[in-house]
Amino acid sequence: MVTRIDFCFPVKELSDDLVKPRDSQEKTNKHAGPFFRGSKDHPELFRYMSIGPFDSEKEFVSVFIDDFVNTKSSVACFAIIDKKKSPSDADNEGEVAGMVSYMAASEVHLSAEVGYIIILPLTNEPTSQPMQSVCSFIMLWIAR
């Protein structure tokens, strides 16, 4: 989902057999479309966020990715890829299942806040596995 990684801390790749947070270091927003389509009918996902919901994929990319994420080295955002799903156009390891971000990161204070976390509503099978894995990733990343 992120179009560049300019985060103030090193970004390490983490993965397990269920999910993988994906930072797209190439100049593309390939995860933005599936994320927008999965969230557009669920404005409640943004209820406690200071940003969103978004009216279009273009607005999501412009306001969230370009203006919020890509302008600050204190913010990083990752698409969550559900590896239990078949490869998709957006990702060869599975389907976009949500996003996780870090905000207010400070090299001086050696700190980062857990930012926005959105797990898209599941259409087929209800499970808490993706959220449990994402929380584990957050803790692993912070501990490293």
C-alpha positions in Angstrom: 0.0 0.0 0.0 2.9 2.3 0.8 4.6 3.7 -2.4 8.0 4.3 -0.7 9.6 3.4 2.5 11.3 6.4 4.0 10.5 5.4 7.6 13.0 6.7 10.2 13.6 3.1 11.5 14.8 0.1 9.5 11.8 -1.9 8.1 12.2 -5.7 8.4 10.1 -8.2 6.6 7.9 -10.3 8.8 5.7 -13.2 7.7 4.1 -16.4 8.8 1.9 -19.0 7.1 -1.3 -16.9 7.5 -0.5 -13.2 6.9 2.3 -10.9 5.7 2.5 -7.2 6.2 3.6 -5.9 2.8 5.4 -2.7 2.2 5.6 -2.0 -1.5 8.9 -0.3 -2.1 8.2 0.0 -5.7 6.4 3.1 -7.1 2.9 1.7 -7.2 -0.3 1.7 -5.2 -1.3 -1.8 -6.2 -2.8 -2.6 -2.8 -4.8 0.7 -2.6 -7.6 -0.5 -5.0 -8.4 -3.8 -3.2 -8.2 -2.0 0.2 -10.6 0.8 -0.9 -13.0 -1.7 -2.5 -13.0 -3.8 0.7 -13.6 -0.8 3.0 -15.9 1.5 0.9 -19.1 -0.1 2.1 -18.0 -0.1 5.8 -17.6 3.5 7.0 -17.6 2.1 10.5 -14.0 1.0 10.0 -12.9 4.6 10.1 -15.1 5.6 13.1 -12.2 6.2 15.5 -9.7 7.4 12.9 -8.9 11.1 12.2 -9.0 10.3 8.5 -11.5 8.7 6.2 -13.8 7.1 5.1 -13.0 7.8 1.5 -15.3 8.4 -1.4 -13.0 7.0 -4.1 -9.8 5.1 -4.6 -8.3 8.3 -6.0 -9.2 10.2 -2.8 -7.7 7.4 -0.6 -4.4 7.5 -2.5 -4.3 11.3 -2.6 -5.3 12.0 1.0 -4.0 9.0 2.9 -1.1 7.6 1.0 0.3 10.7 -0.8 -0.5 13.4 1.7 -0.4 11.5 5.0 2.0 8.5 4.7 4.4 9.6 2.1 5.2 13.1 3.4 6.4 12.0 6.8 9.4 9.7 7.8 7.6 9.2 11.1 4.8 7.2 9.5 4.8 3.8 7.8 1.8 1.9 6.4 1.6 -1.7 5.3 -1.0 -3.7 3.5 -1.9 -6.9 5.3 -1.9 -9.9 2.9 -4.0 -12.9 3.8 -1.8 -15.8 2.5 -4.6 -18.3 3.0 -6.4 -16.8 0.0 -5.3 -17.4 -3.6 -2.9 -15.0 -5.3 -4.6 -11.9 -6.6 -3.8 -9.2 -9.1 -2.6 -7.0 -6.2 -0.3 -9.5 -4.6 1.2 -12.9 -5.7 1.0 -14.3 -2.1 -2.7 -13.7 -1.4 -5.5 -11.1 -1.0 -5.4 -7.7 0.7 -7.0 -8.2 4.1 -6.4 -4.7 5.6 -3.7 -2.4 6.7 -1.5 -1.6 9.7 0.5 1.5 10.3 3.0 3.1 12.7 2.9 6.8 13.4 4.7 9.5 15.4 8.0 7.5 15.2 11.0 9.3 16.7 14.6 8.4 16.3 15.5 10.7 19.1 13.1 9.0 21.6 13.5 5.6 20.0 9.7 5.2 19.9 6.8 4.6 17.5 3.1 4.5 18.1 0.9 1.8 16.7 -1.2 3.7 14.2 -4.2 2.8 12.2 -5.1 -0.9 12.0 -8.0 -1.9 9.8 -8.9 -5.5 9.1 -11.3 -5.7 6.2 -14.6 -7.5 6.8 -14.3 -11.2 5.7 -16.8 -12.3 3.1 -16.4 -16.1 3.5 -15.1 -17.5 6.7 -15.2 -15.7 10.1 -11.9 -16.0 11.9 -9.7 -14.0 14.2 -6.5 -15.5 12.8 -5.5 -12.5 10.7 -6.0 -10.1 13.6 -4.0 -12.3 16.0 -1.2 -12.6 13.5 -1.1 -8.8 12.9 -0.9 -8.1 16.6 1.9 -10.6 16.8 3.7 -8.8 14.0 3.3 -5.5 15.8 4.8 -6.9 18.9 7.7 -8.6 17.0 8.5 -5.4 15.1 8.5 -3.3 18.2 10.7 -5.8 20.1 13.4 -5.9 17.4 
